[in-house]
Amino acid sequence: MKKRPLPLSKVYCHLEPGPVVMVTTANKQKANIMTMSWLTMMDFEPPVIGCVMSNRNYSFNNLLKTKQCVINIPTVAMAKAVVGVGNCSGAKVDKFKKFHLTPIPASSIQVPMIDECYLNLECRVIDAKLANKYNFFVLEVVKAWINPQKKTPKTIHHIGKGRFIVDGKIIKLASKMK
């Protein structure tokens, strides 16, 4: 098998590990939603997540100032809304209204959750030292909510240029991990 060079701009398409999520933030004037796929688990109990949020996004300053957000995990049924949210700016658009999404109050923070998402993670920023240089935030999940009616939700995973993979069949292999 002969390999060929891969352009460095394509590397991320092969490393996107997690689902595309919808992050809600809020400032005194309004709440916002942005689409994001650059997340990584950093610790498990309590859950700690690292995320990259471009400083060009309207949500970046909200997160930097309030130190609060909700990571809302949508199903594949919400794919068109997810892409639509990602293709417009919260500085100009009320994304909850435009995409018919329902804000519901979080219990531990002052940022709304998206009711239509099957999983909602209330988060606080615990480290923003790398935010100005690398747009990297470390978040601690302080409360998690799941819709028990969605037993095996399918999520979407971004692989670049408007293309997504839908997670598929679950396989179970022997593991010594708890």
N, C-alpha and C positions, 0 to 999 in steps of 0.2 A: 504494500500500500504506500503510495507516495503522498506525502502531505504537502500543502501549499501554505504560504504565509497568510495570516489573517490580519486585516487592517485593525489597528489598535482601537479604532472607534467602534468596532464590532464586539469587543471582548465582553462588554456588559450584557449583551444578548445571551451569552452562554453562562453567566453567573447569577442572573436574577433568581434568587432562591425562593422568595416569598410571594404571596399574593399581592395583587394591586389592591391598595386600600384607599379609603377616602378619609382624609384628616380634617377634623373640624377644629377651628380656633375661633377666638372671639376677642374683640376689643370693646370699648365702651359704646361704640356706635352700632356695631352689628357683628353677627357670626358669619363665618366663611367656611367653605369646603374646598379642599384641593385634592387632586388625585396624586398618589405617590406610590412608587414601587421600590424605593431604595431603603430597605429595612433589614436589620439583622438582630437575632437574639444574642444577648450578651450574658445574661444570667437567667436563672429559672425561678427561684423563690427568694425574694419577690421577683417577678418577671422584670427584666431590664432589657430595653430595646434601643438599639442605635439606629438613627435615621438621618438621611441626607435630605435637606430641604433647600432648594436654591434661594439665594438671597434676592433673586428677581421676583420671587413669588410674593403675593400680597400677604400670605399666611406667615412668612418668615418673621416679619416684625411683630406680628401678633404673638407668635410663640416666644420670641426673644423677650418681649415685654411682660407677658402674663405668666410664662413658664407653665402653661397648661394646654392640653389638647386632648382630643379623643381620636383614637385610631378605630375607624369603623370598617369592618370587613364585609364587602358586598359579595353577592353570589353572581354567577354568570348571567342570571336573569336581569341584572342591573347593568350589564356591560355598556349599553348605549348611554346611560346616564353617567357612568364612570368616565367614559371618553369625553362626553360633552362637558362635564365639570372640568376635566383637564385641559380643555381647549378654549377656556375663557377666563378672564380675570375677575376675581372677587372685588377688585377696586371699582369695577364698572357694573357688575351684575350681582343680583341677589340669587345665588345658585340654588338655595332651598326652593324658592318660588319657581325659577326658570325650569328646574328639572323635577318639580313636583315631589320633593323629598320632605319628610316630616321631621322637624327638630323636636327632640324630647329632652327634658332636663337630665343632666347627670347628677349623681348623688354626692360626689366628693369634690367636684370642680365646677367652675362657672363657664363651662363650654357645653353646647348641646351635643347630644348623640343623634345619629341618623336612625330613625325607627326601622326603615326598610332593610338595613344591614343586619345580617344574622348574628354578628358578634361586635361588641363595642367595648373598647378598652380605654378607661379613663386614665390619663397619664399626667405626670408632673415632670418637668425638666429637672434632672438632678445634676447635669453637667452640660454647660454650654461653652466650655473653654475653646473648643474647636469650631464653634459656629461661625465666627467672623473669618477665619482662614479657610476652612474646609466645608462650611455649611452643615456641620455634623452636630447633632444633638443626642444626648443620652437621656432616655425617658424611663421612668419607673411606672409600671402599671399599678395603680392604687385601687382600682375596682374593675371587675370584668362582668359583662352581661352577655348572655347567649339566649337565642330564641330556641327553645327546646323542640319546637315543631319542625325545625329544619334539621333532620337527622344526619344526612350526609350531603351538606351543601357543596356545590362545585364552585371553585374560585377561578379567577383568571390571573395569568402570569404574563407580564409584558416581555416581549422579546425584540422590540424595536420596530420603528417605522409603522406604527398602527397595527402590528401583529401581536396576537396573544395566543397562549396555550391554555386550554381549559384542563384543569387537573382531572384525572380520570380514575381508572380502576384502582382500588386499594388492594395491595398485596400484603400478606403478613408472613414475616420470616422470623425464625428463632432469634431472640435477643436476650442478652444478659443485663441490659439497661433497665432500670426501674422507671 
